[in-house]
Amino acid sequence: MKNERQIAEQIFQLFRNTNSKDNQGFVVNVLNFQVVYKLNPKEQEIFNIVYVGLQALQYIEVDQDGRFIRLTKKGYDYIYDDTLVEKMQSVPWVIPEYGNTNWIVAWNKLWNLIGTQGKTYYISGPTYLQLIGEIDNSIETNYKATNCSS
């Protein structure tokens, strides 16, 4: 059975196969025929989580009517940069299920990524944000900007 990362890579591979550039893509039916319909029912459930997650992390965009999928600048930079692909492959899958996120579990997953296995330790806020920013560059990593009171 395919996992989240493998399904995400299948989506990215469609863009590679069509030599898509930033803001280019294809009709969603291409995705359905070449990826979704070839997945078993459990994998199709995982696909839905991955598909929404890739949109939330701004790797892909889907038109309002849901008929066209396009690559964003971030997605374009990712799929054609072997270093970024390798770096992404080395970290755990961190896209939470959309709309049903258990943030305690999500933050613990991130903490385990930066902590020693089986142990946790203190790191400063700026250091933590820098590490998280390496996983997802859409997160503000300026500690002062994220630590302001209203």
C-alpha positions as CSV (number, residue, x, y, z in Angstrom):
1,M,0.0,0.0,0.0
2,K,1.3,3.5,-0.9
3,N,1.9,6.0,1.9
4,E,1.4,9.8,1.8
5,R,4.8,10.6,0.5
6,Q,4.6,8.1,-2.3
7,I,1.2,9.5,-3.4
8,A,2.5,13.1,-3.2
9,E,5.4,12.1,-5.4
10,Q,3.0,10.6,-7.9
11,I,1.3,13.9,-8.1
12,F,4.6,15.7,-8.5
13,Q,5.7,13.2,-11.2
14,L,2.7,14.2,-13.4
15,F,4.0,17.8,-13.4
16,R,7.5,16.6,-14.2
17,N,6.2,14.4,-17.0
18,T,4.5,17.4,-18.6
19,N,7.5,19.7,-18.0
20,S,5.3,22.1,-16.1
21,K,6.6,25.4,-15.1
22,D,5.4,27.8,-12.4
23,N,1.6,28.4,-12.9
24,Q,1.3,25.6,-15.4
25,G,-0.6,22.4,-15.0
26,F,-3.3,20.2,-16.4
27,V,-7.0,19.4,-16.0
28,V,-7.8,17.4,-12.9
29,N,-9.1,14.5,-15.0
30,V,-5.5,13.8,-16.0
31,L,-4.7,13.4,-12.3
32,N,-7.8,11.2,-11.8
33,F,-7.0,8.9,-14.7
34,Q,-3.2,8.6,-14.1
35,V,-3.1,8.5,-10.3
36,V,-6.4,8.4,-8.4
37,Y,-8.2,5.6,-10.3
38,K,-5.2,3.4,-10.0
39,L,-5.2,3.6,-6.2
40,N,-7.1,1.2,-4.0
41,P,-9.9,2.6,-1.8
42,K,-7.7,3.1,1.2
43,E,-5.0,4.8,-0.8
44,Q,-7.7,7.0,-2.3
45,E,-8.6,8.2,1.2
46,I,-4.9,9.0,1.7
47,F,-4.8,10.8,-1.6
48,N,-7.6,13.2,-0.5
49,I,-5.5,14.2,2.6
50,V,-2.3,14.6,0.5
51,Y,-4.1,16.6,-2.2
52,V,-5.6,19.1,0.3
53,G,-2.3,19.2,2.2
54,L,-0.3,20.0,-0.9
55,Q,-2.7,22.9,-1.6
56,A,-2.4,24.1,2.1
57,L,1.4,24.0,1.9
58,Q,1.2,25.9,-1.4
59,Y,2.9,23.4,-3.7
60,I,-0.1,23.2,-6.0
61,E,-3.3,25.3,-6.6
62,V,-6.6,24.3,-7.9
63,D,-9.0,26.6,-9.7
64,Q,-12.2,27.6,-7.9
65,D,-14.3,25.3,-10.0
66,G,-11.9,22.4,-9.2
67,R,-11.2,21.5,-12.8
68,F,-7.6,22.7,-13.3
69,I,-4.5,22.0,-11.1
70,R,-1.4,24.1,-11.5
71,L,2.1,24.1,-10.0
72,T,3.0,27.0,-7.7
73,K,6.4,28.6,-7.6
74,K,7.2,26.6,-4.5
75,G,6.1,23.4,-6.2
76,Y,8.1,24.3,-9.3
77,D,11.2,24.9,-7.3
78,Y,10.7,21.6,-5.4
79,I,10.1,19.2,-8.3
80,Y,13.1,20.3,-10.3
81,D,15.6,20.5,-7.4
82,D,17.0,17.1,-6.4
83,T,18.5,18.7,-3.2
84,L,15.0,19.8,-2.1
85,V,13.5,16.5,-3.0
86,E,16.2,14.7,-1.0
87,K,15.7,17.0,1.9
88,M,12.0,16.5,1.9
89,Q,12.4,12.7,1.7
90,S,14.6,12.8,4.9
91,V,11.9,14.3,7.1
92,P,8.7,12.7,8.3
93,W,5.4,13.4,6.5
94,V,4.1,16.5,8.3
95,I,0.8,17.4,6.4
96,P,-2.0,17.0,8.9
97,E,-5.5,15.9,7.9
98,Y,-7.3,19.0,6.8
99,G,-10.0,20.2,9.1
100,N,-9.5,17.4,11.6
101,T,-6.1,18.2,13.0
102,N,-5.1,17.1,16.4
103,W,-2.6,19.8,17.1
104,I,-1.2,18.1,20.2
105,V,-0.2,15.2,18.0
106,A,1.0,17.4,15.2
107,W,3.3,19.5,17.5
108,N,4.5,16.3,19.2
109,K,5.4,14.9,15.8
110,L,7.4,18.1,15.0
111,W,9.0,18.0,18.4
112,N,10.1,14.4,17.9
113,L,11.7,15.5,14.7
114,I,14.0,18.0,16.4
115,G,14.3,16.2,19.8
116,T,16.5,13.3,20.7
117,Q,14.6,10.0,20.3
118,G,12.8,9.2,23.5
119,K,13.9,12.5,25.1
120,T,12.9,16.1,24.8
121,Y,15.0,19.1,25.5
122,Y,14.7,22.8,25.6
123,I,15.5,24.9,22.6
124,S,14.9,28.6,22.1
125,G,11.9,29.9,20.2
126,P,14.1,31.3,17.3
127,T,15.9,28.0,17.0
128,Y,12.6,26.1,17.0
129,L,11.2,28.4,14.3
130,Q,14.3,28.0,12.2
131,L,14.0,24.2,12.3
132,I,10.3,24.3,11.4
133,G,11.1,26.8,8.6
134,E,13.4,24.2,7.1
135,I,10.4,21.8,6.9
136,D,7.9,24.4,5.6
137,N,9.2,27.7,4.2
138,S,5.7,29.2,4.3
139,I,5.9,29.5,8.1
140,E,7.1,32.9,9.4
141,T,10.5,32.3,10.9
142,N,11.1,35.8,12.3
143,Y,10.7,35.2,16.1
144,K,9.8,38.8,16.8
145,A,7.1,38.8,14.1
146,T,5.5,35.6,15.4
147,N,5.9,36.5,19.1
148,C,3.9,39.7,19.2
149,S,1.0,40.3,21.5
150,S,-2.2,41.9,20.3
